[in-house]
Structures are given as C-alpha cells and as structure tokens.
Amino acid sequence: MSLDARARSPECLAAGERMHRWLRDLFPVCRSLTGPGVRQTLDYLGERLPGLTRHSIESGTKVFDWVVPPEWAIRSATLLGPDGTVIADLRDHTLHVMGYSQPVDVELDLEELQPHLHSLPEQPDAIPFVTSYYRESWGFCLTHRQRSALPPGRYRARIDSTLGPGRLDYADLVIPGESADEVLLSTYVCHPSMANNELSGPVLATALGQWLAGRPSRRLTYRLVFVPETIGSIVYLSRHLEHLRRRLLAGFVLTCVGDERAVSMVESPYGDTLADRVARHVLGRLAPGFIAYPFTERGSDERQYCSPGVRLPVCSVMRSKHSTYPEYHTSLDDDRLVTPVGLAGSYAIYRSIIEALECNCLPNTTQPCEPQLGPRGLYPVTSVKGSTATVRLQSNILAYCDGTNDLLAIADRLGADVVECRAIVDRLLAAGVLRLETGLEP
C-alpha cells in the first residue's frame, strides 16, 4: 500500500486530525530552551499522555562540556514607531521577539535601532526565527517589507522579560514491553510559533505514545523523550547514557514530520544501525522515492545521540528535512504548511517502523539440511510443476536462517516485507523447524 493510501485510511487520518488540533492549540505558546512556555507545553502533552514524567535541572549545572543556561521568561514586548504606531508586538506573533532577549525599555533613533532588528531580504513577507541563548542581547524580528518602510525618528523598545537562575524542564515516558531492550522516540519542545519544525514532532510522539500504550502487548520497551533541542538532549544523555548504551536497539528523532511535500531521512554517522536499516526497509515500501541524507547534513538532536563518545543507533525519519523547505525558521512555518494528511503519513510511517521492529528476530534452524515440511503441513505433499512457487518465500527464508541474519536482513535480501516474513517464521517456529536466538543489536 502506498503512503498516501495509508495516510488517508480512516485510522491514520483520524490520528492526523487529532494531532493537527493539538498543534493549533500549542501554536501560540512562546517557547524557548527554558521557562513557562516549555512547562505549559509539557502540561498540555501530559494531559494527553498519562504517565509522562516531568524532570528539571537547575541553571548553571554542568552537563558534559555544556552549562544549563539561565531561565528566560517573557511577559510582553512591543516596538513603537515615532508616531506611537505598534511596529511589533509579542501578542501578534511570538517570533517578533528575539529568543532570550534581555529586558529593555529604551528610546532610540532608527539608526541606533537597526542593529537590534532582524529580517530576511530574500523572504520579504516572513518574520525570521532569531535567538541569542548564550550572549546577552535583545532584538525584534520583522518582515523585511515592514523593516524597509520604517521612517526616520525616535522608537520605543520595551521588552518585559527576566533572565536569571531557574531550571530547564523536560519529560519522558517509558512504556514497558516483554523485553527490556528499548526503542527511543525523541522530540523537542523549545521553539516558539512554528508548526513543522517545532510542533509536528511533539504531537506525533504523543499520538504514537497513545497507540503504543493501548497495544495489547509489546515485545520491546519504548522510551519517549520531550526535551529542549541540543541542551535538552545533552542533559538527558548526561543522566541516561550508560543505560541507553546497554539497552537501546534503535532510536529516532521526530522533527519536521507534518508537511506533504517529501519523505526523507537523516542517517546515523555510518548509516548501518538497526534504526537506519528499519527506516530504509519501511520507506522503501511506503515511499520508494524517499530522500536519504547522510549524517553530514544532520541538524537536530541526532547530533548529540550520534556524537563521538555517545554513538547511539539513532537516525531521523521526516517529511521535508529541516533547512530544505523555504518556510523553515520563519513565520511561514504555520498550520497551513502542516496538514492532517501530512501528519497522518508520518504516523503511518512510524507505526510501520515500530511494527517492523516488533517483528524482528534472530531465527536459526533446528537441524542440518532442509527440513521435511510436507508432514508438518508446510509444503505441498504432491510435487507438480509450479507447486514450489507457492512456498518459495518460505523456502528462501529458511535458506538464510542460520542464527547470523536477523529477519530484517533476510527480508531485505529477499525483497520481502518483514511483517509478512514474520508470519512465516511464526509458522515455522510452531512446527519446530526454527528457534529464536538471543543477540539482536546491541
């Protein structure tokens, strides 16, 4: 079945509509690395994801080579023109204020104001996303068309914010399975009003969490992580790295999963982890024209999960990759760019990835030579021309069940779907022809 058909199935489309409602609810919230916006977002997601556990870490805490930044809270911000006209107001769009702007209340000439203004000449109708997390500064972001029309004169800049000791907030949810081996789904909750680059990831993770929690059984354990980008994943690794090294089978960074233009992935550093293999397996069937970007074109928290000294089996599967679509990091990245169908497609992709991981195993034959399948009801008892075609896939699977190939590798070699292959393996297990070995990655 094609991705578009899967996305428009009643179940996936209902999930897409639900995620899009959540996205619209969260869109006006002014988020950053720290502060009330992150807490408000986690509150909202926690209401929809029972068991989501909240954590915090104090500003100034050393985490590897980084330091948790001060907490930023903003209450209001306005830029007034010479005649008192409102040029920019935080209430109109959260991108109007540079992230982590320090408090100011000043009057200054246009020439003095210009270094504190940000716009995009190449996108004259877009408000840019600009931050200054680690250097104290302040600023306003405008469309370039608006900025170019500013008249000379005195301007009033007011930013009512605080920047000081506080905490960084994040959350996680562990959904246990029969095995302690884990799958990581990580997303971030730190950008202000942007839909694809920011909110599509958290709403997809939440929908997947609801689906996983409602499954009657799970072979694997699932760890859902909601952190501020970069510093949040660094904080999380500082607290969980050794556990993840022991238990993580595959991980994915959920970002930019809401538009309908493309399907893509960013590989791990060498493109050879179980996460890479299952992503390529699923995308090759659902979206054969998908784009595989090498790790050198990374841009999100895969940078931390795959960094030297960490090297976890993590990649990212998305729609249009960050930095590749024109609305990226601007006010044009809104709930019109992200659609229920786009979200439903990503939901279908990730459900298929999870189902493939649940199916994966390490099958091994129980005896040398080809087993006699006829008496076990697994092979036609009367051999006529063409009869073997009906069991060719079963025979080919058996040919590679030597305890060294996992089922995903066998399915890929045969050009078959791993879920279909698992159904055959289960019949062979029940007949005593195969057994399952331990030793899947890691």
RODO-2510 file (C-alpha; in nm, 4 decimals, decimal comma):
residues 442
     n   res          X          Y          Z
     1     m     0,0000     0,0000     0,0000
     2     s     0,1298     0,3482    -0,0854
     3     l     0,1960     0,6072     0,1816
     4     d    -0,0846     0,8281     0,0552
     5     a    -0,3314     0,5408     0,0810
     6     r    -0,2111     0,4566     0,4325
     7     a    -0,2273     0,8224     0,5382
     8     r    -0,5855     0,8515     0,4153
     9     s    -0,7043     0,5359     0,5869
    10     p    -0,9717     0,6149     0,8495
    11     e    -0,7482     0,5296     1,1461
    12     c    -0,4459     0,7292     1,0306
    13     l    -0,6492     1,0250     0,9090
    14     a    -0,8340     1,0414     1,2420
    15     a    -0,4940     1,0494     1,4148
    16     g    -0,3805     1,3226     1,1742
    17     e    -0,6847     1,5372     1,2536
    18     r    -0,6295     1,4872     1,6258
    19     m    -0,2608     1,5837     1,6017
    20     h    -0,3459     1,8903     1,3960
    21     r    -0,5888     2,0097     1,6666
    22     w    -0,3179     1,9708     1,9282
    23     l    -0,0758     2,1609     1,7073
    24     r    -0,3174     2,4508     1,6678
    25     d    -0,3728     2,4643     2,0446
    26     l     0,0018     2,4824     2,1128
    27     f     0,0972     2,7147     1,8277
    28     p     0,0518     3,0470     2,0176
    29     v     0,2694     2,9393     2,3127
    30     c     0,6004     3,1278     2,3401
    31     r     0,8539     2,8518     2,3979
    32     s     1,2299     2,8638     2,4391
    33     l     1,5018     2,6487     2,5974
    34     t     1,3573     2,7192     2,9408
    35     g     1,0679     2,8977     3,1025
    36     p     0,6884     2,8949     3,1302
    37     g     0,6284     2,8117     2,7627
    38     v     0,8072     2,4774     2,7937
    39     r     0,6165     2,3948     3,1111
    40     q     0,2838     2,4909     2,9514
    41     t     0,3603     2,2707     2,6513
    42     l     0,4566     1,9731     2,8696
    43     d     0,1410     2,0250     3,0780
    44     y    -0,0694     2,0053     2,7629
    45     l     0,1045     1,6934     2,6301
    46     g     0,0933     1,5285     2,9719
    47     e    -0,2865     1,5602     2,9784
    48     r    -0,2948     1,3504     2,6613
    49     l    -0,0176     1,1106     2,7572
    50     p    -0,0794     0,9627     3,1041
    51     g     0,2400     0,8665     3,2798
    52     l     0,4525     1,1371     3,1183
    53     t     0,7076     1,2143     3,3889
    54     r     0,8426     1,5652     3,4432
    55     h     1,2035     1,6426     3,5325
    56     s     1,4071     1,9595     3,5787
    57     i     1,7686     2,0599     3,6183
    58     e     1,8951     2,3815     3,7713
    59     s     2,0506     2,6636     3,5711
    60     g     2,4290     2,6596     3,5951
    61     t     2,4538     2,2795     3,6162
    62     k     2,7474     2,1400     3,4194
    63     v     2,6475     1,8691     3,1718
    64     f     2,9443     1,7293     2,9798
    65     d     3,1017     2,0325     2,8093
    66     w     2,7893     2,2483     2,8466
    67     v     2,6208     2,4506     3,1190
    68     v     2,2438     2,4667     3,1642
    69     p     2,1510     2,8267     3,0710
    70     p     1,9578     3,0766     3,2839
    71     e     1,5805     3,0559     3,2718
    72     w     1,4095     3,3030     3,0403
    73     a     1,0554     3,4265     3,0915
    74     i     0,8892     3,6912     2,8784
    75     r     0,5639     3,8669     2,9586
    76     s     0,5322     4,1329     2,6896
    77     a     0,7277     4,3071     2,4148
    78     t     0,6386     4,5996     2,1895
    79     l     0,8230     4,8182     1,9437
    80     l     0,6564     5,1566     1,8876
    81     g     0,7236     5,3878     1,5936
    82     p     0,7851     5,7654     1,6063
    83     d     0,4104     5,8347     1,5948
    84     g     0,3240     5,5658     1,8507
    85     t     0,2257     5,3045     1,5906
    86     v     0,2860     4,9462     1,7041
    87     i     0,5572     4,8050     1,4780
    88     a     0,5914     4,4680     1,6511
    89     d     0,4064     4,3041     1,9392
    90     l     0,4733     3,9676     2,1018
    91     r     0,0970     3,9174     2,1240
    92     d     0,0719     3,9202     1,7448
    93     h     0,3438     3,6588     1,6885
    94     t     0,5974     3,5014     1,9227
    95     l     0,8679     3,5305     1,6558
    96     h     0,8555     3,9105     1,6778
    97     v     1,0998     3,8990     1,9717
    98     m     1,4476     3,7507     1,9542
    99     g     1,4644     3,4482     2,1812
   100     y     1,6299     3,5103     2,5184
   101     s     1,6082     3,8892     2,4797
   102     q     1,7095     4,0670     2,7985
   103     p     1,4681     4,3249     2,9420
   104     v     1,4830     4,6750     2,7913
   105     d     1,2824     4,9949     2,7954
   106     v     1,4624     5,2467     2,5766
   107     e     1,4061     5,5191     2,3196
   108     l     1,6491     5,5369     2,0293
   109     d     1,6821     5,6636     1,6751
   110     l     1,6220     5,4354     1,3799
   111     e     1,9960     5,4162     1,3108
   112     e     2,0584     5,3013     1,6699
   113     l     1,7685     5,0564     1,6491
   114     q     1,8774     4,8858     1,3262
   115     p     2,1405     4,6570     1,4880
   116     h     1,8582     4,5200     1,7061
   117     l     1,6270     4,4453     1,4112
   118     h     1,6236     4,1212     1,2129
   119     s     1,4596     4,0448     0,8793
   120     l     1,5062     3,8351     0,5661
   121     p     1,5604     4,0349     0,2450
   122     e     1,5180     3,7199     0,0371
   123     q     1,1800     3,6479     0,2061
   124     p     1,0285     3,9934     0,2496
   125     d     0,6976     3,8718     0,3963
   126     a     0,8389     3,6311     0,6557
   127     i     0,9304     3,7003     1,0195
   128     p     1,2576     3,5178     1,0954
   129     f     1,3294     3,2997     1,3997
   130     v     1,6314     3,4501     1,5784
   131     t     1,7812     3,3638     1,9179
   132     s     2,0710     3,4637     2,1376
   133     y     2,0849     3,1919     2,4002
   134     y     2,4406     3,2310     2,5241
   135     r     2,5123     3,6024     2,4792
   136     e     2,3036     3,8713     2,6451
   137     s     2,1297     4,0829     2,3848
   138     w     1,7843     4,1906     2,2720
   139     g     1,6047     4,2380     1,9446
   140     f     1,2885     4,2429     1,7375
   141     c     1,2146     4,0435     1,4231
   142     l     1,0098     4,1922     1,1387
   143     t     0,9213     4,1154     0,7823
   144     h     1,1745     4,2808     0,5538
   145     r     0,8952     4,4658     0,3773
   146     q     0,7935     4,6163     0,7098
   147     r     1,1507     4,6967     0,8096
   148     s     1,2253     4,8672     0,4781
   149     a     0,9294     5,1022     0,5281
   150     l     1,0314     5,2252     0,8751
   151     p     1,0530     5,6080     0,8775
   152     p     1,3324     5,8021     1,0493
   153     g     1,2667     5,9152     1,4053
   154     r     1,2631     5,8004     1,7657
   155     y     1,1440     5,4486     1,8505
   156     r     1,0406     5,2975     2,1839
   157     a     1,1537     4,9383     2,2539
   158     r     1,0015     4,7620     2,5528
   159     i     1,0736     4,4008     2,6481
   160     d     0,9417     4,2809     2,9830
   161     s     1,1432     3,9665     3,0473
   162     t     1,3554     3,8045     3,3146
   163     l     1,6767     3,6110     3,2655
   164     g     1,8272     3,4513     3,5709
   165     p     1,8627     3,1406     3,7886
   166     g     1,5878     2,8890     3,7304
   167     r     1,5542     2,5494     3,5704
   168     l     1,5356     2,3591     3,2444
   169     d     1,2301     2,1333     3,2158
   170     y     1,1860     1,8135     3,0171
   171     a     0,9767     1,4957     3,0298
   172     d     0,9857     1,1301     2,9390
   173     l     0,7640     0,8251     2,9347
   174     v     0,8792     0,4636     2,9392
   175     i     0,6202     0,2180     2,8048
   176     p     0,7399    -0,1277     2,9108
   177     g     0,7387    -0,4362     2,6925
   178     e     0,8248    -0,8026     2,7379
   179     s     1,1903    -0,7203     2,6724
   180     a     1,3963    -0,4541     2,8440
   181     d     1,5523    -0,3681     2,5072
   182     e     1,4374    -0,0198     2,4070
   183     v     1,3313     0,1974     2,1162
   184     l     1,3821     0,5721     2,1623
   185     l     1,1447     0,8342     2,0199
   186     s     1,2903     1,1776     2,0953
   187     t     1,1486     1,5189     2,0076
   188     y     1,1929     1,8797     2,1182
   189     v     0,9693     2,1419     2,2801
   190     c     1,1737     2,4615     2,2669
   191     h     1,0804     2,6623     1,9557
   192     p     0,8141     2,9341     1,9524
   193     s     0,5299     2,9508     1,6985
   194     m     0,6437     2,7209     1,4180
   195     a     0,4489     2,4180     1,3081
   196     n     0,6614     2,1755     1,1039
   197     n     0,9996     2,2461     1,2594
   198     e     0,8616     2,2515     1,6126
   199     l     0,5187     2,1187     1,6949
   200     s     0,4822     1,8360     1,4434
   201     g     0,7361     1,6265     1,6364
   202     p     0,5792     1,6510     1,9840
   203     v     0,2242     1,5887     1,8591
   204     l     0,3388     1,2848     1,6584
   205     a     0,5295     1,1468     1,9572
   206     t     0,2186     1,1922     2,1710
   207     a    -0,0068     1,0138     1,9214
   208     l     0,2414     0,7268     1,8910
   209     g     0,2637     0,7089     2,2691
   210     q    -0,1141     0,6744     2,2946
   211     w    -0,1115     0,3994     2,0321
   212     l     0,1774     0,2127     2,1960
   213     a     0,0218     0,2320     2,5425
   214     g    -0,3033     0,0921     2,4010
   215     r    -0,1456    -0,2090     2,2299
   216     p    -0,2435    -0,5364     2,3990
   217     s     0,1205    -0,6472     2,4006
   218     r     0,4630    -0,5105     2,3185
   219     r     0,7781    -0,7106     2,2676
   220     l     1,0039    -0,4079     2,3115
   221     t     1,0131    -0,1208     2,5602
   222     y     0,9575     0,2327     2,4278
   223     r     1,1146     0,5488     2,5671
   224     l     0,9525     0,8777     2,4627
   225     v     1,1579     1,1898     2,5348
   226     f     1,0475     1,5554     2,5158
   227     v     1,3419     1,7941     2,5632
   228     p     1,4619     2,1383     2,4565
   229     e     1,6743     2,0861     2,1465
   230     t     2,0513     2,0367     2,1884
   231     i     2,0959     2,1310     2,5555
   232     g     1,7985     1,9126     2,6499
   233     s     1,9297     1,6026     2,4760
   234     i     2,2719     1,6690     2,6299
   235     v     2,1079     1,6868     2,9733
   236     y     1,9179     1,3657     2,9020
   237     l     2,2308     1,1827     2,7909
   238     s     2,4178     1,3022     3,0992
   239     r     2,1597     1,1151     3,3080
   240     h     2,0839     0,8101     3,0912
   241     l     2,3809     0,7417     2,8636
   242     e     2,5028     0,4205     3,0248
   243     h     2,1518     0,2766     3,0361
   244     l     2,0915     0,3656     2,6702
   245     r     2,4232     0,2111     2,5692
   246     r     2,3147    -0,1168     2,7273
   247     r     1,9542    -0,1253     2,6149
   248     l     1,8895     0,0879     2,3061
   249     l     1,8166    -0,1124     1,9906
   250     a     1,7090     0,1803     1,7736
   251     g     1,6201     0,5456     1,8154
   252     f     1,4575     0,8203     1,6101
   253     v     1,4431     1,1992     1,6331
   254     l     1,0934     1,3219     1,5481
   255     t     1,1008     1,6610     1,3770
   256     c     0,9632     1,8154     1,0562
   257     v     0,7015     1,5432     1,0174
   258     g     0,3948     1,7471     0,9176
   259     d     0,4029     1,8632     0,5546
   260     e     0,3061     1,6671     0,2419
   261     r     0,5950     1,7579     0,0116
   262     a     0,8570     1,4921     0,0736
   263     v     0,9629     1,1886     0,2728
   264     s     1,3223     1,1788     0,3888
   265     m     1,5619     1,0504     0,6494
   266     v     1,8918     1,1578     0,8017
   267     e     2,1169     0,8575     0,8506
   268     s     2,3340     0,7800     1,1502
   269     p     2,7081     0,8532     1,1013
   270     y     2,7724     0,5320     0,9090
   271     g     2,4164     0,4505     0,8036
   272     d     2,4462     0,0946     0,9331
   273     t     2,2471     0,0808     1,2565
   274     l     1,9240    -0,1087     1,3105
   275     a     1,7457     0,2287     1,3070
   276     d     1,8828     0,3029     0,9582
   277     r     1,8004    -0,0440     0,8308
   278     v     1,4407    -0,0483     0,9514
   279     a     1,3826     0,3079     0,8266
   280     r     1,5082     0,2198     0,4774
   281     h     1,3045    -0,1028     0,4800
   282     v     0,9789     0,0770     0,5610
   283     l     1,0372     0,3833     0,3442
   284     g     1,1393     0,1682     0,0507
   285     r     0,7924     0,0151     0,0543
   286     l     0,5739     0,3067     0,1570
   287     a     0,7625     0,5901    -0,0149
   288     p     1,0103     0,4481    -0,2679
   289     g     1,1165     0,7962    -0,3819
   290     f     1,2313     0,8984    -0,0326
   291     i     1,5488     1,1055     0,0111
   292     a     1,8275     0,9655     0,2292
   293     y     2,0520     1,2408     0,3632
   294     p     2,3930     1,1483     0,5052
   295     f     2,4833     1,2340     0,8620
   296     t     2,6896     1,5261     0,7356
   297     e     2,3565     1,7002     0,6671
   298     r     2,2264     1,6489     1,0215
   299     g     2,0651     1,9357     1,2082
   300     s     1,8694     1,8205     1,5125
   301     d     1,9294     1,6082     1,8207
   302     e     2,0771     1,3240     1,6173
   303     r     2,3900     1,5407     1,6521
   304     q     2,4023     1,4547     2,0217
   305     y     2,2731     1,0969     2,0184
   306     c     2,5261     1,0019     1,7492
   307     s     2,8201     1,2146     1,8630
   308     p     3,1656     1,0666     1,9349
   309     g     3,1656     0,9260     2,2852
   310     v     2,7931     0,8512     2,2581
   311     r     2,7297     0,6782     1,9202
   312     l     2,3798     0,5501     1,9856
   313     p     2,1864     0,3809     1,6996
   314     v     1,9734     0,6842     1,6158
   315     c     1,8562     0,8365     1,2885
   316     s     1,5689     1,0637     1,1875
   317     v     1,2727     0,9988     0,9587
   318     m     1,0768     1,3050     0,8481
   319     r     0,8878     1,4733     0,5696
   320     s     1,0728     1,7806     0,4289
   321     k     1,4051     1,7908     0,6128
   322     h     1,4914     2,0929     0,8244
   323     s     1,6685     2,3668     0,6228
   324     t     1,5375     2,2310     0,2904
   325     y     1,1960     2,3982     0,2735
   326     p     1,1533     2,7752     0,2297
   327     e     0,9306     2,8292     0,5336
   328     y     1,1918     2,6830     0,7710
   329     h     1,2650     2,9012     1,0769
   330     t     1,0160     3,1677     0,9736
   331     s     0,6582     3,2717     1,0462
   332     l     0,5554     3,0967     0,7229
   333     d     0,6011     2,7609     0,9002
   334     d     0,2427     2,7533     1,0254
   335     d    -0,0603     2,5260     1,0484
   336     r    -0,1293     2,5682     0,6768
   337     l     0,2067     2,4126     0,5900
   338     v     0,1426     2,1255     0,8301
   339     t    -0,1690     1,9309     0,7361
   340     p    -0,3680     1,6451     0,8898
   341     v    -0,2730     1,4280     0,5895
   342     g     0,0964     1,5112     0,6292
   343     l     0,0859     1,4209     0,9977
   344     a    -0,1146     1,1071     0,9207
   345     g     0,1547     0,9974     0,6736
   346     s     0,4270     1,0319     0,9349
   347     y     0,2086     0,8468     1,1841
   348     a     0,1725     0,5627     0,9320
   349     i     0,5478     0,5567     0,8676
   350     y     0,6426     0,5403     1,2344
   351     r     0,3774     0,2812     1,3143
   352     s     0,5198     0,0687     1,0321
   353     i     0,8720     0,1168     1,1695
   354     i     0,7579     0,0088     1,5138
   355     e     0,5696    -0,2913     1,3747
   356     a     0,8813    -0,3940     1,1808
   357     l     1,0954    -0,3681     1,4945
   358     e     0,8407    -0,5731     1,6869
   359     c     0,8645    -0,8424     1,4162
   360     n     1,2414    -0,8555     1,4012
   361     c     1,4135    -1,1608     1,5451
   362     l     1,7175    -1,3830     1,5004
   363     p     1,5913    -1,7147     1,3585
   364     n     1,8022    -2,0290     1,3436
   365     t     1,7341    -2,3727     1,2020
   366     t     1,6868    -2,6599     1,4448
   367     q     1,8592    -2,9185     1,2253
   368     p     2,1005    -2,9511     0,9310
   369     c     1,9817    -2,9804     0,5718
   370     e     1,6401    -2,8733     0,4513
   371     p     1,3702    -2,9812     0,6951
   372     q     1,0929    -3,2026     0,5652
   373     l     0,7997    -2,9644     0,5559
   374     g     0,5290    -3,1821     0,3985
   375     p     0,4496    -3,3899     0,7097
   376     r     0,4291    -3,0656     0,9065
   377     g     0,1683    -2,9225     0,6712
   378     l     0,4105    -2,6587     0,5426
   379     y     0,4706    -2,7925     0,1896
   380     p     0,2528    -2,9458    -0,0840
   381     v     0,2634    -3,3228    -0,0400
   382     t     0,2239    -3,3784    -0,4141
   383     s     0,5031    -3,2228    -0,6165
   384     v     0,3904    -3,0953    -0,9549
   385     k     0,5317    -2,8349    -1,1880
   386     g     0,4928    -2,4914    -1,0273
   387     s     0,3872    -2,6164    -0,6857
   388     t     0,7026    -2,4854    -0,5184
   389     a     0,6180    -2,1314    -0,6212
   390     t     0,3539    -2,1175    -0,3502
   391     v     0,6137    -2,1765    -0,0814
   392     r     0,9128    -2,0088    -0,2444
   393     l     0,9282    -1,7221     0,0079
   394     q     0,9107    -1,9703     0,2954
   395     s     1,1908    -2,1762     0,1446
   396     n     1,4055    -1,8705     0,0828
   397     i     1,3577    -1,7505     0,4392
   398     l     1,4665    -2,0915     0,5663
   399     a     1,7774    -2,0761     0,3486
   400     y     1,9067    -1,7772     0,5481
   401     c     1,8004    -1,8805     0,8993
   402     d     2,1439    -1,9674     1,0348
   403     g     2,1436    -1,7555     1,3512
   404     t     2,3590    -1,4806     1,1959
   405     n     2,0959    -1,2911     0,9950
   406     d     1,8166    -1,1060     1,1677
   407     l     1,4772    -1,1221     0,9999
   408     l     1,5043    -0,7648     0,8742
   409     a     1,8244    -0,8538     0,6870
   410     i     1,6607    -1,1657     0,5444
   411     a     1,3559    -0,9709     0,4294
   412     d     1,5752    -0,7078     0,2646
   413     r     1,7808    -0,9709     0,0855
   414     l     1,4632    -1,1320    -0,0466
   415     g     1,2904    -0,8057    -0,1327
   416     a     1,0064    -0,9011     0,1004
   417     d     0,8160    -0,7258     0,3775
   418     v     0,9446    -0,8103     0,7240
   419     v     0,5926    -0,8341     0,8697
   420     e     0,4970    -1,0925     0,6055
   421     c     0,8213    -1,2778     0,6748
   422     r     0,7496    -1,2843     1,0484
   423     a     0,4153    -1,4564     0,9879
   424     i     0,6009    -1,7302     0,8007
   425     v     0,8675    -1,7549     1,0708
   426     d     0,5973    -1,7937     1,3348
   427     r     0,4537    -2,0923     1,1472
   428     l     0,7998    -2,2461     1,1238
   429     l     0,8594    -2,1858     1,4943
   430     a     0,5304    -2,3541     1,5811
   431     a     0,6327    -2,6536     1,3691
   432     g     0,9679    -2,6819     1,5472
   433     v     1,1651    -2,6100     1,2312
   434     l     1,3170    -2,2910     1,3722
   435     r     1,4192    -2,1492     1,7053
   436     l     1,4949    -1,7916     1,8027
   437     e     1,8402    -1,6903     1,9208
   438     t     1,9199    -1,4037     2,1516
   439     g     2,1706    -1,1426     2,0441
   440     l     1,9889    -0,8772     1,8457
   441     e     2,1633    -0,5402     1,8463
   442     p     2,3098    -0,4015     2,0602
***
